[in-house]
Each structure stands twice: as structure tokens, then as C-alpha cells.
């Protein structure tokens, strides 16, 4: 009974306690999460499946945890139901590996955890460059720099060769500078790293493997310090020549070879047997018999999958058995300037030999070879501009063996030149173009031409040159006259001038005409016949003149009346081209080329005084002088062929000619014609000199020399009372 009461009491107490104590919810449990793997550095949202999750997201936190790492809390919670929530972590970068996930019920102070539910992995590293990308297998420490992306501390970097035998070399002293650069070293000593093609790869601590880059390991290049002998001849005695090469880094005999090569002649000479390598020396034998002469490269090659070689800095040379030898020269001197042909007699001359004249501190003078055999060379030397004195003669075969004759050739200075020339013509009507061609000898270097005339400013006409080939020239004479052309030539040894020179006669053959009642009747030949040109110009009482007013080649009309000049530039009717006042009524007009300019200008004769003008324009006289008597008839002509007109007078059948336009006595005096004749002046024959004539009762009496005598030409033209005219009407 007592026991029953105790049991009932206990039961009652328990029920009362249940009624008094508060009720507790179950703790969260997690059955799964998704995703199970996450790429580090990307946006992370985890879907969590389980039980007893609070419905209010404010009462929930979610954490990721890993041993040794700081917990990572979700930045956002979405509570879908008591069995599903979503935790957002945003873009994060955390330690790689497995992480635990915990859901916390903040209102109940309970939580649930699922272990190793999220595998965090990093991006695979990428390799961009490795520097250097080649090396030789002779060093225990080859530093390198690797660039790329996604590098982490303490990576593993390997050089791998997958061909047999498989080789893997792991880098040491790797230091991650940042996530894009790593420094490290490779041990490439020959017994660890065979020569060949390798790949470089990197493994991050998370196990991610990079792409690969190529890397090449070569055998070391040998060095050469000497080759003995350094030359050989190519005859039969040199069929088994021992060569010894000293240097370093020679591999064993089976992996080392030597060659002698002339690339320009496509010749390679191989050893007769495998070279014997002892320490830093290798010995082998070669056959040089019949090999082309010249310079050869000596190359030692360390053989292997990827060989390496070195070429000696001093070429090996193969010679002919005997050097050339000079016995004699057919000439031992030559003139500067000029080309001297030389024949050299001797022995041992080879095809491809060269010949030069040599002198210390001066450039060699090459002697191009025109013909050749083993005992004779024919060549030529251009000595122009070369220093006079002795020169060495050197013949060099194409194997560089040579023979020298000291001071064997002497360059001598040329003699002074002798001037001479010819022309394509020596006479003709103005304007006259003459070609001057130099024929001087003894190599002149300067040419100075004097053509004998002057330009409009009175300056003598000349042409100078120092350019060979340009010494010939053409010159145009624009004024009738007789000129002396000369050529002066010179070189370093003197000069010479043509004497007495060449006479060039520039003529202006004139013909006749008459003026009658203001009409011009011009004849193109000094013969009887009808007028070739007829036109009206001026008035019946005008005084007609003719002249070369412009550079046109022919004479044209003009008239003088009451101190006025009306000049016409063509042989035709019409208005004057130029009108100006000069002189006074009663003056006698005169026309001439007073300065040798090729242009005729005006003047007047008044009371025994000439008033000459150098331009066809109004103004004062440029030249005034007394000559003749007031009653004389003035005349004008080029009496000497100087190219300039001077004055004269006709008085009672006598001509008084003056060679200069100055006061003084007549230079030429002779009787010709009658006191009542009208004087005329012209170059009737093209001699370059003007001579006289007279017009009498419609007849012309022309004289070819300024001397007393009979007329050289007589013909009718015009009427008594006509005024005679003289001119070159056609410009021919």
C-alpha cells in the first residue's frame, strides 16, 4: 500500500513538472547542401536541405568553417520552409579544400552542422613565358622567371621530357612574387639533364596543374683557343695532315666532331677519322690535296640530340704550293693623267690573281687584268689624279700569297698641254653660231675660250670649264665683224694658247634699193631687175634711212623729217613702231652700230660735226666730234671688220674714212666716183667689212675694197633722182 502511494506520488509530481517547465523545439539538422564544389572567387549561393529550420530568416545564421581558417558567414538568408533555406555568401576568395557548414537557430540557441560538405577549388594556373627558355646542361643553378596567372605560394615547377629515357627536373628556390610571377632555379648539370626538348609545368598547392611551355636544353658549346697548324698547301704532300685543336668543353670522342668549311665555295672537309679527345685537346687527320684555296672556318661540334658548336675566330687557310713571282715589267712608268698598259712576266700566277700599285698612306691603284696565264699578266692602270713618284707593284694570288717589286713603277707628271681646236665654220651671215671643238694634247685640265666678241655691255665673251667632256662649246655671234677666237689650256705643269687664233668672219651681206616719192623699192640681190619688195612709207620730202632697229635679223626702213625720226620694224607699209625727236631741220641723218651691240642707232651730221646717239630715243648725243666739212656727204660703215660702225665723208669724188668715232685725220683716203655721185656703203661680198660704192643716174657702181679702182660690180636699178638705199632686207 505504501509502495503504491509512492508510485502515485511520483507520477503526479512528474505530470506537475511537465505542466510547470517550458517546451523546447528540436535543433536544426542538415541532410544535404548544393553545390558540393565551388570555384574560388565566384558568387556562392548554397541550397540547404534538412529539418527544424526557423521560418523567420532573422533567427538564422549560416557559417562555413575549416580547421585553421576563419569562419565565413553568409551575407543573406532566405527561409523557404522548416526544411529548406538558401544561404548567400556573395563573391568570395577563401582557402581551398573541404569546408563544414553550420546552421544556427538564434531563437533557440541551437545549431546543426554538416561536415566537409563544400569543396572549394582554385582556378588552374596559366603559364605565359619563361625566361630563359633555353640553357645548356653544364650548370647546377640556372635561374628563371616564370610569368602567367593564378600562381600561389609554394608551387611545384617541373621540367619534363617524356621521350625515353623519361626525365623530370623539379625547380628549387621557388619564390612567388605575386600571382603572375615566380622566380626559381633549375639544376641542369649534364648527369641530371640530358639535352633535348622539355616542357615546363606548374602545380599549385591545391593540385591544379597549368598548361606547359617549351624549354630546350643543349649540350654546352666547346671553346677553341688554338688550331695547329693554321694553314696547309693543297698539293699531294698534304693528303694526311694532323690537326690539333686545343680549347675546353670537348665531349668524348664519340660525341664530338670537327669540320673545315668554305661556305663561298660550298666545300666542307671532314676528318679522315674520329677525332681523339684528351682532356682539353682533340687530334685528327685531314686530306687537303686538291682542295680549293682560300679561308676556311674550323668548327668543333659537341654532338647530341640538340648539338652545340663553336667556330674558331681565326680562319684556317689553304694555299697553292708556290707563291707568285714577278720577273719583269714591259714598262715601269706612266703619266698622270692617263691609262698605262703593263705586261708582267713571272711564274706562279693563278686564276683570280689581282695586281695593284701600292704606296704607303695612299690608296692602292687597281690594275684590272685583261689577259692572263701562269707566266704572263696583262693589266692596265688608271693613273689619273694619282701622286707622282715611285709605287710598289704587287701581284696577289687568290690564296693571298703575293709578290712585291718595291718601287717597281714610277708615275710621272705630264708635259704642259698644247692648245688646238677646230670649228665647224669660220664665216657666215649674222647671227652666226659656231661649234668649237677642243683637240688639245697632253691632258689639259682647264679650258678657257675667248670668242673675240663682246656682249651688249661691252664685256668680252668667253667660256671656262675644268670638267673633261664639257670643254667643247658653241657660240653665237650676233654682230657682223671679224673676230679672233682663241683657246687657252692648262694643267699642273703649265698652259698654252692657240696662236694666232682662228678668224671668224661674221658678215651682213647687203643689197640695194631706192626711195622715190615716199615708196620703197627693195632688191634682194645686187643685180638688175624688178623690186622684190615694194611698199609706201614716209613722204616724198622725207630723208630715208635703213637699219637694224631690233634683234630681228633684217634691216627695215625709217625716215627723218624736221628733226623727227619714224622707225619701222618691218618692210611694209603702216604706222611707225617708234617715233622720237633727235636733231634739227636741215641735219643729215646717219645710222650705225656705234657700240657693237648688234642694234643700229641714229645720229646726225651738221656743219662738219657728228652727233651720235646710242639709243633710238630722244635725248642728248652720246658722242659728239668734228669730222669733215659742212658741205661733205656723211657715210657710215665697219671699215675694219671690228663689229662697230665708224664714220667717213664723201667730198668731190674722194672718200675719207675714219676707223674710230673721234676727231682726227682720215685713216683711209682714196678717190672713187664723181663729185656729183651719191655715195653708198655695204658689205657686198660677206667679208665682214663694209666697202664703198656710188649711185649715178640710176646705176650702182660697187667696189669690193676701199681703194681706188674700177667698180667690181655695175648694174642698173632705179631712176635718176632716186635716193639709193642699202640694207639686208631678208635677214639672210
PyMOL commands that set and color helices and strands:
alter all, ss='L'
color gray80, all
select helices_A, chain A and resi 2-20+57-59+236-238+253-255+263-265
alter helices_A, ss='H'
color red, helices_A
select strands_A, chain A and resi 29-34+37-39+43-51+60-65+72-73+76-81+84-91+97-105+110-121+126-131+134-136+142-149+156-161+167-170+172-178+181-186+196-203+213-218+223-228+231-233+241-248+256-262+267-270+276-278+281-286+294-302+308-311+316-319+325-329+333-336+339-347+354-358+365-372+376-382+389-396+402-413+421-423+427-429+432-438+446-454+460-465+473-477+481-491+494-497+502-507+511-516+519-522+533-536+543-547+556-561+564-567+578-581+588-592+601-606+609-612+623-626+633-637+646-651+654-657+668-671+678-682+691-696+699-702+713-716+723-727
alter strands_A, ss='S'
color yellow, strands_A
deselect
rebuild
show_as cartoon
